[in-house]
Amino acid sequence: MDFVELLKALILGFVEGMTEFAPVSSTGHLIIVDDMWLQITNFLGDRSAFTFKIVIQLGSILAVVIVFWKRLFSLVGLYKIDGQKMNDRFNLAHVIVGMLPAVIVGFIFKDFIDLELSGIKTVIYALVVGAILMIAADKFGPKNPPVKTLDQITYKQAFTVGLVQCLSLWPGFSRSGATISGGVLFGMNHKTAADFTFIMAVPIMIGASLVSVLKNWEHLSMDDLSFYIVGFVSAFVFALISIRFFLKLISKVKLVPFAIYRLVLAAILAIIVFT
């Protein structure tokens, strides 16, 4: 790998890390940046380039583990949160209930999603629809949400948010955009919905990433190892920065500013693609 190619890995890691947990769609941004500019398929090939984008998501997930390690460890009994009993706090069952709908739908439609919904045009549509959902969440969600911490989330709310998360399987829609919107619509404040989104992303993204890597193992090459490492580390570092920033920002600005960004981006892309 030469310097220019490694710089592309750094850039894609930056894009992944900065957008994975903001409600703007990391997958959509990766498709836009790669298809319209970097075009890493030219030297990696289609399947290896696809796998690279999955691998760098693991860098972002590692950042979540670092930020939420106490909560994550408590879910599996490796850390005790002071003053809380097992039966009255957020637990592993909430995560399982929340991730189950997307796991089932993703398993059934994975090939269709990978092959048919990964183009720039479908990303444009997803950016718009996702923005509408986010605006609706801010407008119609309760003004004084009853759920202000993770420990107040019910199993019904977790499952409902999980159903909304299925929309995020559409590249460009955004996992965090879908789940935070769903959480806000069904009684969570923005910070709690974001916390739940990030924690729920860990098992579902690790599982999806490992399955994709194993499925495409034969397309990987030791010659590309440095490219993967640079992308992974870049995604981890920038995700760590963006998560901490976003968690402070979301309670103040809500979802509408991100929705406006999505609509502006969609309009610019539409002009480029459709004219």
Buried (B, 14 or more C-beta within 10 A) or exposed (E): BEEEBBEBBBBBBBBBBBBBBBBBBBBBBBBBBBBEEBEBBEBBBEBBBBBBBBBBBBBBBBBBBBBBEEBBBBBEEEEEBEEEEEEEBBBEEBBBBBBBBBBEBBEEBBEEBEEEBBBBEBBBBBBBBBBEBBBBBBEEBEEEBEBEEBBBBEEEBBBBBBBBBBBBBBBBBBBBBBBBBBBBBBBBBBBBBBBBBBBBBBBBBBBBBEBBBEEBEEBBEEEBEEBBBBBBBBBBBBBBEBBEEBBEBBEEEBBBBBBEBBBEBBEEBBEEEEE
